Amino acid sequence: MSTTQDWIRSVREADNSRADFPGEHLLVLGVGIALMVTAGRGDRSFLSRALIGALAGAFIGRAASGSGGVARLASLINQRRLF
């Protein structure tokens, strides 16, 4: 196993073990949307727009994933339907 893969694994484990702070996923979603808007504006090169768009997608995906994102929202909705 390479040291890069070990480092990525250790970062993921550390991230998964910490508690979410209130509003974390909304903040990350806001950054992703702001980057998406930025990618579509201006006279940037195609490569620059593509990189900013990819980064925006990563932020939006991060906001949607995990225990504090869409998964948590879906579980809350399912709990309300049961009662």
Residue pairs with C-beta under 8 A, 6 or more apart in sequence:
20 66
20 67
20 68
24 68
25 62
25 63
25 64
25 66
25 68
25 69
26 63
28 59
28 62
28 63
29 59
29 60
29 63
29 64
31 59
32 56
32 57
32 58
32 59
32 60
32 61
32 62
32 63
33 56
33 60
35 52
35 53
35 55
35 56
35 59
36 53
36 56
36 57
36 60
38 52
38 56
39 49
39 50
39 52
39 53
39 56
40 49
44 52
62 69
63 69
64 70
65 71
66 72
